[in-house]
Amino acid sequence: MNGGHPRWAPQGDRISFLSAQREAAILTVATGQILNLDSGKRLNRSIDWSPDGNYVLVAEAEGSHVPYGCLWVCRVADQAWTPVLSYGTAGTAPQWIQAGGAPATVGRAGFIR
């Protein structure tokens, strides 16, 4: 975990972190296996887990794939990536927001989608 920014999965069985190359990675604690999620997205913030632990929210750094950065949701099981319609990654770190009994959504700096 040379890159830092570790975060425990909600179930406590995995840890997300940034590799030394600033790429998203997940360590399975029981086996020590490391899953590299994408070798092209350079990150500048910690990875946030969805409440059910099936997805991670990733803030790609400016200049990595797009000039102003991009938010991505990645389904961990099959590494399927979906961009979040938000341009630029400056400001506070993105996070999952769960209001009442509603499903979790992605939000940043007070925005709820």
Z-matrix of the N, CA and C atoms (Angstrom, degrees):
N
C 1 1.452
C 2 1.524 1 109.57
N 3 1.288 2 117.08 1 53.63
C 4 1.450 3 121.97 2 -175.84
C 5 1.524 4 114.12 3 -65.18
N 6 1.342 5 117.96 4 -30.33
C 7 1.460 6 120.78 5 -176.02
C 8 1.511 7 114.01 6 -79.85
N 9 1.323 8 116.83 7 -27.39
C 10 1.454 9 120.66 8 175.62
C 11 1.519 10 114.74 9 94.66
N 12 1.330 11 114.75 10 -159.17
C 13 1.470 12 124.83 11 -178.10
C 14 1.532 13 112.27 12 56.21
N 15 1.330 14 119.59 13 48.69
C 16 1.470 15 120.28 14 -179.45
C 17 1.523 16 112.11 15 -71.26
N 18 1.327 17 115.75 16 145.38
C 19 1.460 18 122.87 17 175.42
C 20 1.527 19 109.06 18 -142.57
N 21 1.325 20 115.79 19 130.28
C 22 1.462 21 120.94 20 177.53
C 23 1.528 22 110.00 21 -74.12
N 24 1.344 23 116.51 22 142.11
C 25 1.459 24 122.15 23 170.53
C 26 1.523 25 107.70 24 -69.39
N 27 1.331 26 118.05 25 153.37
C 28 1.472 27 120.30 26 -178.72
C 29 1.527 28 113.96 27 -55.29
N 30 1.340 29 118.35 28 -32.34
C 31 1.462 30 121.61 29 -179.18
C 32 1.520 31 112.16 30 -80.95
N 33 1.336 32 117.85 31 -11.30
C 34 1.458 33 121.28 32 178.63
C 35 1.514 34 115.21 33 79.43
N 36 1.345 35 116.99 34 12.83
C 37 1.461 36 119.60 35 -177.46
C 38 1.527 37 113.98 36 -102.92
N 39 1.324 38 117.05 37 -11.15
C 40 1.463 39 121.38 38 -178.14
C 41 1.526 40 110.21 39 -138.96
N 42 1.325 41 115.05 40 158.21
C 43 1.460 42 121.39 41 176.66
C 44 1.525 43 107.56 42 -129.93
N 45 1.323 44 116.69 43 125.20
C 46 1.466 45 119.91 44 173.12
C 47 1.526 46 108.01 45 -89.83
N 48 1.331 47 116.05 46 149.70
C 49 1.463 48 120.00 47 -180.00
C 50 1.514 49 109.29 48 -161.20
N 51 1.310 50 116.67 49 170.04
C 52 1.451 51 122.61 50 173.63
C 53 1.528 52 108.33 51 -97.61
N 54 1.320 53 115.71 52 132.38
C 55 1.465 54 119.46 53 177.85
C 56 1.526 55 109.57 54 -73.13
N 57 1.313 56 116.50 55 175.35
C 58 1.469 57 120.85 56 177.88
C 59 1.525 58 111.22 57 -60.86
N 60 1.346 59 116.96 58 -24.08
C 61 1.463 60 121.50 59 178.56
C 62 1.530 61 111.84 60 -91.84
N 63 1.351 62 116.40 61 10.35
C 64 1.472 63 123.43 62 -179.82
C 65 1.527 64 112.21 63 64.54
N 66 1.329 65 116.93 64 37.66
C 67 1.456 66 122.77 65 177.06
C 68 1.524 67 109.35 66 -109.87
N 69 1.341 68 116.50 67 153.06
C 70 1.460 69 122.22 68 -179.68
C 71 1.520 70 110.66 69 -70.88
N 72 1.325 71 116.08 70 132.67
C 73 1.461 72 121.49 71 178.28
C 74 1.524 73 109.29 72 -144.90
N 75 1.328 74 115.25 73 155.16
C 76 1.467 75 121.63 74 179.38
C 77 1.526 76 108.80 75 -131.63
N 78 1.322 77 115.77 76 128.52
C 79 1.453 78 123.39 77 177.15
C 80 1.528 79 108.50 78 -100.49
N 81 1.336 80 117.44 79 125.32
C 82 1.458 81 121.69 80 171.64
C 83 1.515 82 106.58 81 -87.18
N 84 1.325 83 116.69 82 115.95
C 85 1.455 84 122.16 83 -170.85
C 86 1.528 85 112.16 84 -62.09
N 87 1.329 86 118.24 85 -43.27
C 88 1.466 87 121.30 86 -174.95
C 89 1.525 88 113.06 87 -64.83
N 90 1.332 89 117.28 88 -34.43
C 91 1.469 90 120.23 89 -174.53
C 92 1.527 91 113.61 90 -107.47
N 93 1.321 92 117.06 91 -18.66
C 94 1.458 93 120.71 92 -175.64
C 95 1.519 94 113.01 93 79.04
N 96 1.339 95 117.06 94 5.07
C 97 1.457 96 121.84 95 -179.25
C 98 1.531 97 110.25 96 -73.00
N 99 1.333 98 115.76 97 136.45
C 100 1.464 99 121.25 98 178.00
C 101 1.519 100 108.93 99 -110.22
N 102 1.318 101 116.37 100 127.99
C 103 1.452 102 124.00 101 176.46
C 104 1.524 103 108.02 102 -105.57
N 105 1.330 104 117.07 103 117.09
C 106 1.455 105 121.31 104 175.05
C 107 1.526 106 107.31 105 -88.66
N 108 1.327 107 116.56 106 119.92
C 109 1.458 108 119.97 107 -172.65
C 110 1.521 109 113.98 108 -75.82
N 111 1.297 110 119.11 109 -38.71
C 112 1.464 111 121.37 110 -178.97
C 113 1.517 112 108.48 111 -160.40
N 114 1.307 113 116.46 112 130.49
C 115 1.454 114 119.08 113 -177.23
C 116 1.525 115 113.17 114 -89.09
N 117 1.315 116 118.66 115 4.08
C 118 1.453 117 119.33 116 -177.17
C 119 1.512 118 115.58 117 -113.41
N 120 1.304 119 117.84 118 -18.27
C 121 1.461 120 120.89 119 -177.17
C 122 1.522 121 109.98 120 -91.47
N 123 1.304 122 117.46 121 119.70
C 124 1.461 123 122.57 122 176.49
C 125 1.519 124 108.05 123 -93.87
N 126 1.315 125 116.33 124 130.25
C 127 1.468 126 121.50 125 -174.00
C 128 1.514 127 110.93 126 -110.49
N 129 1.330 128 114.76 127 157.63
C 130 1.456 129 119.27 128 177.10
C 131 1.519 130 111.92 129 -129.30
N 132 1.323 131 117.05 130 3.98
C 133 1.466 132 120.92 131 -179.15
C 134 1.524 133 109.83 132 -140.10
N 135 1.317 134 114.92 133 165.64
C 136 1.461 135 119.69 134 177.87
C 137 1.522 136 110.34 135 -65.48
N 138 1.306 137 115.06 136 159.68
C 139 1.455 138 123.73 137 179.98
C 140 1.526 139 107.22 138 -93.60
N 141 1.333 140 117.39 139 133.47
C 142 1.459 141 120.55 140 -178.64
C 143 1.528 142 109.83 141 -106.34
N 144 1.334 143 116.73 142 130.45
C 145 1.463 144 122.95 143 -179.97
C 146 1.525 145 110.74 144 -82.30
N 147 1.333 146 117.32 145 144.46
C 148 1.469 147 120.73 146 170.77
C 149 1.530 148 107.39 147 -70.12
N 150 1.334 149 117.90 148 157.30
C 151 1.470 150 119.93 149 -178.68
C 152 1.533 151 113.97 150 -57.23
N 153 1.348 152 117.46 151 -29.69
C 154 1.468 153 119.17 152 179.91
C 155 1.536 154 112.94 153 -89.93
N 156 1.334 155 117.93 154 -4.36
C 157 1.450 156 121.97 155 177.86
C 158 1.516 157 115.04 156 76.79
N 159 1.332 158 118.05 157 9.05
C 160 1.460 159 121.22 158 -178.78
C 161 1.525 160 113.44 159 -90.60
N 162 1.329 161 116.85 160 -17.62
C 163 1.460 162 121.76 161 -175.87
C 164 1.524 163 110.08 162 -133.14
N 165 1.328 164 115.08 163 157.35
C 166 1.460 165 120.38 164 170.39
C 167 1.524 166 107.92 165 -127.01
N 168 1.314 167 114.97 166 148.60
C 169 1.457 168 122.95 167 176.81
C 170 1.515 169 107.39 168 -105.52
N 171 1.323 170 116.25 169 126.13
C 172 1.457 171 122.15 170 -172.43
C 173 1.523 172 109.70 171 -125.07
N 174 1.327 173 116.79 172 131.61
C 175 1.464 174 121.99 173 174.97
C 176 1.519 175 108.39 174 -102.56
N 177 1.326 176 115.84 175 106.33
C 178 1.461 177 120.79 176 178.96
C 179 1.526 178 108.97 177 -73.68
N 180 1.304 179 116.40 178 139.42
C 181 1.465 180 121.41 179 -176.89
C 182 1.523 181 111.48 180 -70.26
N 183 1.313 182 115.33 181 155.27
C 184 1.460 183 121.12 182 175.65
C 185 1.517 184 109.76 183 -60.38
N 186 1.334 185 116.31 184 137.14
C 187 1.452 186 121.30 185 177.77
C 188 1.510 187 115.35 186 83.19
N 189 1.340 188 118.30 187 1.71
C 190 1.461 189 120.54 188 -179.45
C 191 1.535 190 109.79 189 -77.32
N 192 1.325 191 117.85 190 -71.48
C 193 1.469 192 122.55 191 174.19
C 194 1.523 193 111.37 192 -105.78
N 195 1.323 194 115.90 193 -35.62
C 196 1.468 195 121.61 194 -178.48
C 197 1.524 196 108.38 195 -127.31
N 198 1.324 197 118.10 196 153.75
C 199 1.470 198 120.45 197 -173.46
C 200 1.526 199 115.03 198 -57.81
N 201 1.336 200 118.07 199 -34.88
C 202 1.460 201 119.84 200 -173.53
C 203 1.517 202 113.88 201 -110.23
N 204 1.311 203 117.31 202 12.79
C 205 1.456 204 120.18 203 -179.54
C 206 1.522 205 111.02 204 83.61
N 207 1.305 206 116.70 205 172.46
C 208 1.465 207 121.25 206 -177.43
C 209 1.528 208 109.01 207 -157.70
N 210 1.325 209 116.01 208 149.53
C 211 1.464 210 121.14 209 172.68
C 212 1.520 211 108.27 210 -96.01
N 213 1.319 212 116.43 211 139.37
C 214 1.462 213 122.42 212 -179.64
C 215 1.519 214 109.81 213 -131.63
N 216 1.335 215 116.49 214 146.44
C 217 1.462 216 123.17 215 168.34
C 218 1.516 217 106.16 216 -111.74
N 219 1.317 218 116.34 217 129.16
C 220 1.460 219 121.56 218 -179.89
C 221 1.526 220 109.60 219 -119.33
N 222 1.340 221 116.38 220 125.23
C 223 1.458 222 121.07 221 172.95
C 224 1.518 223 106.18 222 -79.44
N 225 1.310 224 117.32 223 117.45
C 226 1.461 225 122.40 224 -171.30
C 227 1.526 226 112.18 225 -65.27
N 228 1.313 227 118.64 226 -38.41
C 229 1.466 228 121.96 227 -174.59
C 230 1.523 229 113.00 228 -56.85
N 231 1.338 230 117.41 229 -41.84
C 232 1.467 231 119.98 230 -177.22
C 233 1.530 232 112.81 231 -125.24
N 234 1.305 233 116.62 232 9.28
C 235 1.465 234 123.51 233 178.75
C 236 1.527 235 112.55 234 55.65
N 237 1.335 236 116.77 235 39.26
C 238 1.461 237 121.78 236 176.38
C 239 1.532 238 108.07 237 -83.14
N 240 1.328 239 116.90 238 125.10
C 241 1.468 240 122.66 239 -176.27
C 242 1.524 241 110.33 240 -104.14
N 243 1.336 242 116.84 241 137.50
C 244 1.457 243 122.99 242 175.23
C 245 1.521 244 108.20 243 -131.34
N 246 1.349 245 117.65 244 126.52
C 247 1.464 246 118.51 245 177.14
C 248 1.520 247 110.77 246 -74.37
N 249 1.316 248 116.71 247 145.44
C 250 1.462 249 122.62 248 175.12
C 251 1.517 250 106.08 249 -95.73
N 252 1.309 251 117.31 250 134.40
C 253 1.460 252 120.62 251 -175.83
C 254 1.523 253 111.21 252 -73.20
N 255 1.298 254 114.28 253 74.59
C 256 1.456 255 122.39 254 178.02
C 257 1.519 256 106.11 255 -149.21
N 258 1.314 257 117.17 256 124.84
C 259 1.456 258 120.07 257 -177.22
C 260 1.508 259 110.48 258 -103.70
N 261 1.304 260 116.18 259 137.47
C 262 1.450 261 121.84 260 -178.05
C 263 1.514 262 110.49 261 87.79
N 264 1.307 263 116.22 262 139.78
C 265 1.461 264 120.21 263 -178.73
C 266 1.511 265 112.08 264 -119.79
N 267 1.322 266 116.91 265 16.30
C 268 1.465 267 119.58 266 177.76
C 269 1.521 268 109.76 267 -72.33
N 270 1.292 269 117.08 268 159.23
C 271 1.466 270 120.96 269 179.35
C 272 1.510 271 111.59 270 99.21
N 273 1.315 272 115.97 271 -157.82
C 274 1.455 273 120.40 272 -176.66
C 275 1.525 274 110.84 273 -70.89
N 276 1.307 275 116.18 274 156.95
C 277 1.466 276 121.65 275 -179.49
C 278 1.524 277 110.50 276 -66.27
N 279 1.334 278 117.86 277 141.21
C 280 1.466 279 120.68 278 177.07
C 281 1.516 280 110.10 279 -68.98
N 282 1.323 281 115.04 280 153.85
C 283 1.458 282 119.09 281 179.54
C 284 1.512 283 110.57 282 -154.38
N 285 1.334 284 116.39 283 160.69
C 286 1.458 285 122.02 284 175.14
C 287 1.513 286 108.06 285 -78.21
N 288 1.318 287 116.47 286 139.93
C 289 1.465 288 121.70 287 179.53
C 290 1.521 289 107.50 288 -124.00
N 291 1.325 290 116.05 289 130.41
C 292 1.449 291 120.04 290 178.41
C 293 1.519 292 107.99 291 -126.39
N 294 1.334 293 115.98 292 117.12
C 295 1.461 294 121.49 293 -178.19
C 296 1.527 295 109.75 294 -108.39
N 297 1.313 296 116.60 295 121.39
C 298 1.456 297 120.65 296 -179.79
C 299 1.509 298 110.97 297 59.46
N 300 1.340 299 116.69 298 -132.41
C 301 1.457 300 121.17 299 178.79
C 302 1.516 301 113.02 300 -95.51
N 303 1.339 302 116.76 301 6.24
C 304 1.466 303 120.41 302 -177.00
C 305 1.523 304 110.98 303 -71.42
N 306 1.332 305 116.31 304 154.95
C 307 1.466 306 118.98 305 174.98
C 308 1.521 307 110.80 306 -62.74
N 309 1.300 308 115.96 307 155.67
C 310 1.461 309 120.98 308 -179.94
C 311 1.516 310 110.43 309 -68.96
N 312 1.322 311 115.71 310 144.31
C 313 1.457 312 122.05 311 175.61
C 314 1.519 313 107.78 312 -127.13
N 315 1.307 314 116.09 313 174.43
C 316 1.453 315 120.86 314 -179.87
C 317 1.513 316 108.86 315 -98.97
N 318 1.326 317 116.59 316 134.46
C 319 1.453 318 119.35 317 178.87
C 320 1.507 319 111.26 318 -143.95
N 321 1.327 320 115.06 319 162.81
C 322 1.453 321 120.02 320 177.68
C 323 1.521 322 107.36 321 -154.61
N 324 1.306 323 115.55 322 135.92
C 325 1.463 324 122.17 323 175.26
C 326 1.522 325 111.67 324 49.99
N 327 1.331 326 117.22 325 44.55
C 328 1.452 327 120.85 326 175.70
C 329 1.522 328 114.41 327 87.86
N 330 1.329 329 118.90 328 0.06
C 331 1.461 330 121.07 329 179.00
C 332 1.512 331 108.05 330 -87.75
N 333 1.319 332 117.03 331 140.59
C 334 1.458 333 121.85 332 174.37
C 335 1.521 334 106.96 333 -124.38
N 336 1.300 335 117.75 334 129.94
C 337 1.473 336 121.51 335 -179.36
C 338 1.505 337 109.28 336 -113.60
